[in-house]
Amino acid sequence: MKVAILGNIHQDGLDFLKSQNFEIIEVNDFDENNIPKNIADVEGIVIRTAQLKEKNLSQFYNLKIVARHGVGYDNIDLDFLNKKNIALAITGQSNAISVSEHVITMMLVLSKNIFASDKLTRSNGFLSKAKLPDFYELYEKKILILGFGRIGQALAKRCFGFEMEVLVYDPFIDRQKIISSGCKPIDKTKGFKIADYISIHLPLNKNTENFIANDEFKLFKKNLILINTARGGIINENALYDSLKSKNILGAGIDVFENEPPPLNHKLFSLENIILTPHNSALTLECRKRMSLESCMNVFNFLKNKSNLNKNNIININNLNN
């Protein structure tokens, strides 16, 4: 069986497929308009960030599964896959730890004003530390987690270590599950009004685009720290800039952007009360190994060993005929 790997993945996944006698074709310069002829007949694709829309998906005549190296899949035409009875898999088990740790890092760096303290120390300002702005503890603060999937749940566990009060908004999760996890289900508007931290773990779709925009920023507390490691576009970037610029919220940590890569003159780059990272919250070495192996195992199990397939990883399982 032939599998195409679109983008670089850790060697662990490649070694696994090779050990199962799969033929691997690595493509690192994928042309979205004209796929290489030697991969048109593959039965599986492992993909990172390349675009797989109808115009290129239609060129694969033997395709049975697309395995995303990650959890987001807005770069893949799911409607086309459903129409052609092709499975779409994600690495649902791999990135929760890495992303949740990234969120905690952003919360701590912003709360403790680490960058300003570092700059002061390096510039002969050691004895001027009293001039630094106030900084804060996480202890007993309220965090609102938007979306309570695996990442949201992993984040909640880590927040309990700081003895935080964890509020959750997720209308698709049973309230009792939230409560049994030690968290408090809450209406989003009420949560917006009382949260000290907000962390976003939602997919990007027509219901979540501009989920946080001008009206929502008017509800937030002045000391709010807003974190987005999910998808760009969920927070309106113009509204975020205005709120940070006018100090209507304390700070923000942004790992994702409406357009990636963002332009060099992006207005958020001019602000000091924001941490920006290049959509790499899930790219620790450990997580890259897990995502590589899990994405390749999704392909193997779907094609040759369905009894071991993690069906929770198959996004469109209810739309498949097999």
ABEGO torsion letter per residue (X at the ends): XBBBBBEBBBAAAAAAAAAAGBBBBBBABBBAABBBAAAAABABBBBBABBBBAAAAAABAABABBBBBEABAAABBAAAAAAAGBBBBBBAAAAAAAAAAAAAAAAAAAAAGAAAAAAAAAAGAAAAAAABBBBBBABGBBBBBBEABAAAAAAAAAAAAAGBBBBBBBAABBAAAAAAAGBBBBBAAAAAAABABBBBBBBBBAAABGABBAAAAAABBAABBBBBABBBGABBAAAAAAAAAAGABABBBBABBABOBBBAABAAAABAABBBBBGAAAABAAAAAAAAAAAAAAAAAAAABAAABBAAABAAAAABAX
